């Protein structure tokens, strides 16, 4: 029987996926080439607009949440500019160049704290929840 992951573990995994997507956004035009125009917008959207993030109850710190939501606003503004961008038009518009610096800042912020385990609940990266509870 496979045990279902806890809500905390799911939140840690979501934070890891957001980190991976930030790497794509930080790559500017190369990120768009890697995942295509739909992937560029949809991958981030799939993970960011979760009730836990919007409510501030996810594995994201307050500062991480702020910068991630700022990037979401950038992406929404880009999409509103031209919802039917082709990949070439999007790259030519320089939106990826406007988004990339904030994505790089977000990556640095995430790495300051570190990355969570995807297998063990942690209070903070490298601090298993069971260990913290036993102190």
C-alpha positions as CSV (number, residue, x, y, z in Angstrom):
1,X,0.0,0.0,0.0
2,X,1.3,3.4,-1.0
3,X,1.1,6.1,1.7
4,X,-0.4,9.4,0.6
5,X,2.0,12.4,1.2
6,X,1.0,14.8,3.9
7,X,-0.1,18.3,3.0
8,X,3.2,19.7,4.3
9,X,5.2,17.4,2.0
10,X,3.0,18.4,-0.9
11,X,3.7,22.1,-0.1
12,X,7.4,21.3,0.0
13,X,7.2,19.6,-3.4
14,X,5.2,22.6,-4.8
15,X,8.0,24.9,-3.6
16,X,10.5,22.7,-5.5
17,X,8.5,22.9,-8.7
18,X,8.2,26.7,-8.4
19,X,12.0,26.8,-8.0
20,X,12.4,24.7,-11.2
21,X,10.0,27.0,-13.1
22,X,11.9,30.1,-11.8
23,X,15.0,28.6,-13.4
24,X,13.2,28.5,-16.7
25,X,12.0,32.1,-16.3
26,X,15.5,33.3,-15.3
27,X,16.8,31.9,-18.6
28,X,15.1,34.6,-20.5
29,X,14.6,33.8,-24.2
30,X,16.2,30.3,-23.7
31,X,13.5,29.5,-21.2
32,X,10.8,30.3,-23.7
33,X,12.6,28.2,-26.3
34,X,12.8,25.3,-23.8
35,X,9.1,25.1,-22.8
36,X,7.4,27.0,-25.6
37,X,5.0,29.9,-25.2
38,X,2.2,27.9,-23.5
39,X,4.6,26.2,-21.1
40,X,6.2,29.5,-20.2
41,X,2.9,30.8,-18.9
42,X,1.1,27.7,-17.9
43,X,3.8,25.9,-15.9
44,X,4.0,28.8,-13.4
45,X,0.3,29.4,-13.3
46,X,-0.2,25.7,-12.4
47,X,1.7,26.0,-9.2
48,X,1.3,29.7,-8.1
49,X,-2.4,30.1,-7.8
50,X,-2.9,27.6,-5.0
51,X,-5.0,28.6,-2.0
52,X,-2.1,27.9,0.3
53,X,0.2,30.3,-1.5
54,X,-2.4,33.0,-1.8
55,X,-3.3,32.6,1.9
56,X,0.4,32.5,3.0
57,X,0.2,29.0,4.5
58,X,2.6,27.2,2.0
59,X,6.2,26.2,2.5
60,X,7.1,29.6,0.9
61,X,8.5,32.2,3.3
62,X,6.8,35.6,3.3
63,X,9.5,37.1,1.1
64,X,9.4,34.1,-1.3
65,X,5.6,34.5,-1.5
66,X,5.9,38.2,-2.3
67,X,8.4,37.7,-5.1
68,X,6.6,34.7,-6.6
69,X,3.3,36.7,-6.7
70,X,5.2,39.6,-8.2
71,X,6.4,37.3,-11.0
72,X,2.8,36.1,-11.5
73,X,1.7,39.8,-12.0
74,X,4.5,40.2,-14.6
75,X,3.2,37.1,-16.4
76,X,-0.4,38.3,-16.2
77,X,0.6,41.7,-17.6
78,X,2.5,40.1,-20.5
79,X,-0.4,37.9,-21.3
80,X,-2.8,40.9,-21.2
81,X,-0.6,42.8,-23.6
82,X,-1.2,40.1,-26.2
83,X,-3.0,36.9,-25.2
84,X,-2.2,35.4,-28.6
85,X,1.6,35.9,-28.6
86,X,3.6,33.5,-30.8
87,X,6.8,32.4,-29.3
88,X,8.8,34.7,-31.7
89,X,6.5,37.7,-30.9
90,X,6.8,37.1,-27.2
91,X,10.6,37.0,-27.3
92,X,10.7,40.0,-29.6
93,X,8.4,41.9,-27.1
94,X,11.2,41.7,-24.5
95,X,8.8,40.4,-21.8
96,X,11.2,37.5,-21.0
97,X,14.0,40.1,-20.5
98,X,11.8,42.0,-18.1
99,X,10.8,38.9,-16.1
100,X,14.2,37.2,-16.0
101,X,15.9,39.6,-13.4
102,X,13.1,39.1,-10.9
103,X,13.1,35.4,-11.5
104,X,16.9,35.4,-10.8
105,X,16.3,37.4,-7.6
106,X,13.7,34.8,-6.6
107,X,16.1,31.9,-7.2
108,X,18.7,33.6,-5.0
109,X,16.1,34.1,-2.3
110,X,15.0,30.5,-2.4
111,X,18.6,29.3,-2.2
112,X,19.4,31.4,0.8
113,X,16.9,29.3,2.7
114,X,17.7,26.1,0.8
115,X,15.6,23.5,-0.8
116,X,13.2,21.2,1.1
117,X,13.2,17.4,0.9
118,X,10.6,15.9,-1.3
119,X,10.4,12.7,0.9
120,X,10.5,13.9,4.5
121,X,8.5,16.7,6.1
122,X,10.8,19.5,7.2
123,X,10.2,22.6,9.3
124,X,13.0,24.4,7.4
125,X,15.3,22.9,4.7
126,X,17.5,20.4,6.4
127,X,15.5,20.3,9.6
128,X,13.2,17.3,9.6
129,X,9.9,17.9,11.3
130,X,10.2,14.8,13.6
131,X,13.6,16.0,14.7
132,X,12.3,19.5,15.6
133,X,9.3,18.0,17.4
134,X,11.6,15.9,19.6
135,X,13.6,18.9,20.9
